[in-house]
Amino acid sequence: MDRILLVFDNIQFSAHLENTLRKVGYITESLQNEYNLSERMLSFNPDIVVARGTSTRLSTGNVGRKLKDMLRFQGKCVLIFDTGTVPQADQLVKMRSDVILEDPASALRIAVNILNLEPIDKAPMKDKLYKMINEDPVFRAEEQAFLIQFGTTVEQEMTRVQAWDTEINESEAATLKRLNERIAQEIQTLAGSQSAKIEAYNQQIDKIDVDLKKSLSMRETRKENKENRQTWGITDDDHVSDLDASRKEFVSELFKKKEQ
């Protein structure tokens, strides 16, 4: 199960988001300042970090930069900025970020983005989330209390998030379909190439006039050796021994010259 570290300076919203993520099925911890970030990263070892802060004790940008310097952290990072304060690209590259959100970033919007980071086997968790927004009065009240400062409502936010989520899922499905089609085409091409190689090997084997399933008998082996000796001009076993002795003597003299 994924572990999520929430780094928020807004304690009330952090508690609301933490409660939401736990109901969905995540393990969470929260942090209200960036000074103990390194220690908490080591002790909690999160898979995902979500950061939002605009105060002197916690800044979204500072958290992103600190995570960038933590080479041991291989998880995902969600950075949330105030409206109109998202840094330029030359500053974002200095931060660790997999998702950039801009307020109003409700608990619903953040949770959906987290679920889409690793969408495999997350469908039941997403169903729980959408059930909460439709049926849990406490969740809806806390979402509305946050969204009202941005002049929007829970219903409007739910409509926007679900439309975006559907678009993302359809895009991912189309990408996955194209990937599967390409893999199938590559497999078919590879199979055709292998078939051509096998056919070429079979043709070469057909040209051999020796039965490869049968080995030579002892008698046939001796006959072949005898014919080879005649071809090479070897008359008898003594001749073989003489040739062998001459070869050894030649090699011995050759090494002597090298040592000199």
PyMOL commands that set and color helices and strands:
alter all, ss='L'
color gray80, all
select helices_A, chain A and resi 11-24+37-44+60-69+89-92+107-117+123-135+137-150+154-207+218-232+237-259
alter helices_A, ss='H'
color red, helices_A
select strands_A, chain A and resi 3-8+27-31+48-52+76-81+99-102
alter strands_A, ss='S'
color yellow, strands_A
deselect
rebuild
show_as cartoon
